[in-house]
Amino acid sequence: MSNQIKKVTIIGAGFTGRQIAARTALYDYNVCLYDIKEEVLEDVQEFLKKFFRPKSKRDKRKNVYLENNISKAMEDVDLVIEAIPEDVELKQKIFSEIDKLAPEHTIIGTNSSSYPVSKIESAVKRKDKVLNIHFYPPIPLRPMVDIMKGTQTSDKTFEKGKKWIQSIECTPLVVKKEIMGFVFNRIWRAVKREAIHMWANGNADVETIDTAWKIFTGMNMGPFELMDGIGLDVAYNVEMSYYKESKDPKDKPPDKFTEKIEKGELGLKTGKGFYKWKSF
Ligand SMILES: NC(=O)c1ccc[n+]([C@@H]2O[C@H](COP(=O)([O-])OP(=O)(O)OC[C@H]3O[C@@H](n4cnc5c(N)ncnc54)[C@H](O)[C@@H]3O)[C@@H](O)[C@H]2O)c1
């Protein structure tokens, strides 16, 4: 296996894929950003222009190129990170395609927020070279990345992945034993679940819970403000995926929360969630 990672291809140029590509380009890797949609690649130009505008970053723009031909995207690649929508069948399909086209030594990572790579690895022959490599956008504000093995991932692949994460000045969050939610999302999810249940049971108001969180942690936003920003539909889907996994009634989102989703109170993007928002 070649020991050096030189070329990195990101599959999916959406919200997270483009951020991973830009971050990687800053550290002098040869970065290919691939998407199936031509319009996404057009849109990404604007993002890259803004990202590399500061003088300190300007000459790094040349490290990233856009591609809509997957065979070309796989040429001489050392590390592939998949960042396509959160659908396990779609991810298996793209993993299988990558496996057929990429050089033998190439590591394939998934940025999935919820699927362990063990649920995707059946699609590839190189089961020793797959990883979960999960980012927390916005990456400049949250430079940490979960890294987790599949059932047959080799130590060599894991070490190589870890070193690559460090090389782009992110902290690797090592998952020692497979768990849904990896390291930080799992902790964050426990906070959200407790907060939502306390609100739904009438134990405390959202303002009180957010205030307590802000005073204690020194953060400028509480769990409800953060959930409103992310989107309550997203938070709901995450809660449901944990519930489906555990089948524990305590994990089921309370009816009061479900009603909010049904009413279209999705947070910042609809002007109302746990709070009312003026600009959206
Ligand atoms: N949004 C977040 O905050 C966040 C955070 C961490 C991880 N993730 C994970 O990252 C992944 C992507 O999420 P996102 O929010 O960036 O999604 P997104 O919808 O913004 O982007 C997905 C992109 O993939 C492209 N795509 C779809 N099918 C493709 C294919 N077969 N080949 C190439 N490109 C394809 C789409 O055109 C789109 O541009 C998901 O697995 C998600 O769980 C998201």
Ligand as a Chemical Component Dictionary entry (heavy atoms), coordinates in Angstrom:
data_LIG
# 
_chem_comp.id                   LIG 
_chem_comp.type                 NON-POLYMER 
_chem_comp.pdbx_formal_charge   0 
_chem_comp.three_letter_code    LIG 
# 
loop_
_chem_comp_atom.comp_id 
_chem_comp_atom.atom_id 
_chem_comp_atom.alt_atom_id 
_chem_comp_atom.type_symbol 
_chem_comp_atom.charge 
_chem_comp_atom.model_Cartn_x 
_chem_comp_atom.model_Cartn_y 
_chem_comp_atom.model_Cartn_z 
_chem_comp_atom.pdbx_ordinal 
LIG N1  N1  N 0  -25.176 18.478 6.740  1  
LIG C1  C1  C 0  -24.423 18.271 7.793  2  
LIG O1  O1  O 0  -24.351 19.074 8.736  3  
LIG C2  C2  C 0  -23.595 16.992 7.871  4  
LIG C3  C3  C 0  -22.610 16.882 8.873  5  
LIG C4  C4  C 0  -21.813 15.734 8.903  6  
LIG C5  C5  C 0  -22.027 14.726 7.993  7  
LIG N2  N2  N 1  -23.010 14.840 7.056  8  
LIG C6  C6  C 0  -23.204 13.729 6.110  9  
LIG O2  O2  O 0  -22.620 14.084 4.864  10 
LIG C7  C7  C 0  -23.354 13.479 3.802  11 
LIG C8  C8  C 0  -23.794 14.559 2.848  12 
LIG O3  O3  O 0  -24.596 15.488 3.526  13 
LIG P1  P1  P 0  -24.795 16.970 2.978  14 
LIG O4  O4  O 0  -25.566 17.695 4.011  15 
LIG O5  O5  O -1 -23.502 17.497 2.489  16 
LIG O6  O6  O 0  -25.739 16.656 1.715  17 
LIG P2  P2  P 0  -26.078 17.565 0.468  18 
LIG O7  O7  O 0  -27.437 17.164 0.012  19 
LIG O8  O8  O 0  -25.813 19.005 0.742  20 
LIG O9  O9  O 0  -25.010 17.096 -0.660 21 
LIG C9  C9  C 0  -25.033 15.842 -1.267 22 
LIG C10 C10 C 0  -24.435 15.973 -2.663 23 
LIG O10 O10 O 0  -24.244 14.677 -3.212 24 
LIG C11 C11 C 0  -24.547 14.752 -4.607 25 
LIG N3  N3  N 0  -24.832 13.386 -5.066 26 
LIG C12 C12 C 0  -25.958 12.652 -4.919 27 
LIG N4  N4  N 0  -25.774 11.428 -5.441 28 
LIG C13 C13 C 0  -24.504 11.395 -5.919 29 
LIG C14 C14 C 0  -23.719 10.410 -6.581 30 
LIG N5  N5  N 0  -24.201 9.206  -6.837 31 
LIG N6  N6  N 0  -22.461 10.732 -6.947 32 
LIG C15 C15 C 0  -21.941 11.962 -6.698 33 
LIG N7  N7  N 0  -22.641 12.946 -6.077 34 
LIG C16 C16 C 0  -23.897 12.654 -5.698 35 
LIG C17 C17 C 0  -25.715 15.702 -4.698 36 
LIG O11 O11 O 0  -25.823 16.229 -6.012 37 
LIG C18 C18 C 0  -25.327 16.757 -3.654 38 
LIG O12 O12 O 0  -24.584 17.795 -4.231 39 
LIG C19 C19 C 0  -24.487 12.710 4.458  40 
LIG O13 O13 O 0  -24.124 11.367 4.600  41 
LIG C20 C20 C 0  -24.635 13.373 5.811  42 
LIG O14 O14 O 0  -25.133 12.499 6.796  43 
LIG C21 C21 C 0  -23.781 15.945 6.966  44 
# 
loop_
_chem_comp_bond.comp_id 
_chem_comp_bond.atom_id_1 
_chem_comp_bond.atom_id_2 
_chem_comp_bond.value_order 
_chem_comp_bond.pdbx_ordinal 
LIG N1  C1  SING 1  
LIG C1  O1  DOUB 2  
LIG C1  C2  SING 3  
LIG C2  C3  SING 4  
LIG C2  C21 DOUB 5  
LIG C3  C4  DOUB 6  
LIG C4  C5  SING 7  
LIG C5  N2  DOUB 8  
LIG N2  C6  SING 9  
LIG N2  C21 SING 10 
LIG C6  O2  SING 11 
LIG C6  C20 SING 12 
LIG O2  C7  SING 13 
LIG C7  C8  SING 14 
LIG C7  C19 SING 15 
LIG C8  O3  SING 16 
LIG O3  P1  SING 17 
LIG P1  O4  DOUB 18 
LIG P1  O5  SING 19 
LIG P1  O6  SING 20 
LIG O6  P2  SING 21 
LIG P2  O7  DOUB 22 
LIG P2  O8  SING 23 
LIG P2  O9  SING 24 
LIG O9  C9  SING 25 
LIG C9  C10 SING 26 
LIG C10 O10 SING 27 
LIG C10 C18 SING 28 
LIG O10 C11 SING 29 
LIG C11 N3  SING 30 
LIG C11 C17 SING 31 
LIG N3  C12 SING 32 
LIG N3  C16 SING 33 
LIG C12 N4  DOUB 34 
LIG N4  C13 SING 35 
LIG C13 C14 SING 36 
LIG C13 C16 DOUB 37 
LIG C14 N5  SING 38 
LIG C14 N6  DOUB 39 
LIG N6  C15 SING 40 
LIG C15 N7  DOUB 41 
LIG N7  C16 SING 42 
LIG C17 O11 SING 43 
LIG C17 C18 SING 44 
LIG C18 O12 SING 45 
LIG C19 O13 SING 46 
LIG C19 C20 SING 47 
LIG C20 O14 SING 48 
# 
